[in-house]
C-alpha cells in the first residue's frame, strides 16, 4: 500500500472513530432532552406507515398521475421521517429553553402528520392530494396542506434565527452548515409555494405525463419539484457537509468555514440551474 493510500485510510479511520464518539455524545444529549419526545413519536408513526405501504405496494393496481397510488405517500413518509429526525438532532444541540424546543417540536410534528395524513388518504381514495380542486372535499384537503406547509416553514425559520445567533452547541463549520441548510430549506419551501400559485409542478406540459421512476419528475417538460427537492434536503446535506469539513485535519482551521461557504455556494448554483431549467420548460432528463 502506498504512503498516500495509508494516509487516506488512517484519516478515514479517524473520521469513523469521531463519528462514533459524536453519535454517542448526541445520544446522551438526546436522552436528557425531553423536548423532542413528540417528534420521536412522529418519526415512529412515519416509519410504521412506510412499513404498511411497502407491504401493500406489490398489491397496488390503481394508478394516479402515471404511477401507482401508494408510491407518493411512501416517498413522502420516507422524506418526512428524515426531516423529523433532522429536527430532533437540531433541537438536541440547540441552546434554548425547553419551552422553545417543545413549541417547535409539537408544531413541526402536527404539520408533518397532518400533511402525510392528507397525502395517504387521497392516495387511498385513488386521487391526487396536491393541486386538486375537483370536488369541494378535495379542495379542502388541498387547502389544508397549503396551510400546514408554510406553517412548518415558519418553525424552520425560527431554527434559522437560532443558527444565525450561533445557538447550536456544534463546531463553527457545522453551525454554518445549519445556517445554509435551513436557508435553502426555506428557499425550497418558497418554490413549493410557487407550485401552489402555479396550480401544478410542471411547466410547458400537462400534469400526469411521463416522469422519472419513483420521483415522477417530468421527462418532457420543466418540473419545479427538482429544485424543491434539493432545497428541502439541503437541511440534511449541508450540515453533514459542515461536519465532514470540520473533521478534515489537513485543512487549516481558518479555511474550514470558507470551505463550507464554497460547498453551499455550489449547492445554491446547482439548485438555481435546475430551477431555471424548470422555468424554461426544460426537463432534468429528457426521455
C-alpha positions, 0 to 999 in steps of 0.5 A: 500500500502506498504512503498516500493510500495509508494516509487516506485510510488512517484519516478515514479511520479517524473520521469513523472513530469521531463519528462514533464518539459524536453519535454517542455524545448526541445520544446522551444529549438526546436522552436528557432532552425531553423536548423532542419526545413528540417528534420521536413519536412522529418519526415512529408513526412515519416509519410504521406507515412506510412499513404498511405501504411497502407491504401493500405496494406489490398489491397496488393496481390503481394508478394516479398521475402515471404511477401507482397510488401508494408510491407518493405517500411512501416517498413522502413518509420516507422524506418526512421521517428524515426531516423529523429526525433532522429536527430532533438532532437540531433541537438536541444541540440547540441552546434554548429553553425547553419551552422553545424546543417543545413549541417547535417540536409539537408544531413541526410534528402536527404539520408533518402528520397532518400533511402525510395524513392528507397525502395517504388518504387521497392516495387511498381514495385513488386521487391526487392530494396536491393541486386538486380542486375537483370536488369541494372535499378535495379542495379542502384537503388541498387547502389544508396542506397549503396551510400546514406547509408554510406553517412548518416553514415558519418553525424552520425559520425560527431554527434559522434565527437560532443558527444565525445567533450561533445557538447550536452547541456544534463546531463553527463549520457545522453551525454554518452548515445549519445556517445554509441548510435551513436557508435553502430549506426555506428557499425550497419551501418558497418554490413549493409555494410557487407550485401552489400559485402555479396550480401544478409542478410542471411547466410547458406540459400537462400534469400526469405525463411521463416522469422519472421512476419513483420521483415522477419528475417530468421527462418532457417538460420543466418540473419545479419539484427538482429544485424543491427537492434539493432545497428541502434536503439541503437541511440534511446535506449541508450540515453533514457537509459542515461536519465532514469539513470540520473533521478534515485535519489537513485543512487549516482551521481558518479555511474550514468555514470558507470551505463550507461557504464554497460547498453551499455556494455550489449547492445554491448554483446547482439548485438555481440551474435546475430551477431555471431549467424548470422555468424554461420548460426544460426537463432534468432528463429528457426521455 
